[in-house]
Amino acid sequence: IYAQLLQQLSCRTISSSARRQVDNMVKEKQKLFQADNGIPVHLKGGAKDAVLYRATMALTVFGSGFVVYELLNAAMPKKA
């Protein structure tokens, strides 16, 4: 009797669990990214893409400058 009750309970909770319906957004994303509107593809995602792009460019410029500074610092002899 307990096995039957446990089986019924487990079947009920698994089958009646709420499932989130996820819409297939591929077609909409394809339309967005393939649109010929003059915006570069790396910025077509919106404001988040613009922030990520600017942060990446800032880190790249800072890193390049720091590398040049360290190379010049290493190339110059230290005066004792």
Secondary structure, DSSP 8 states (H G I E B T S, - for coil): -HHHHHHHHHHHHHHTS--------HHHHHHHHH--SS--GGGTT-HHHHHHHHHHHHHHHHHHHHHHHHHHHHHS----
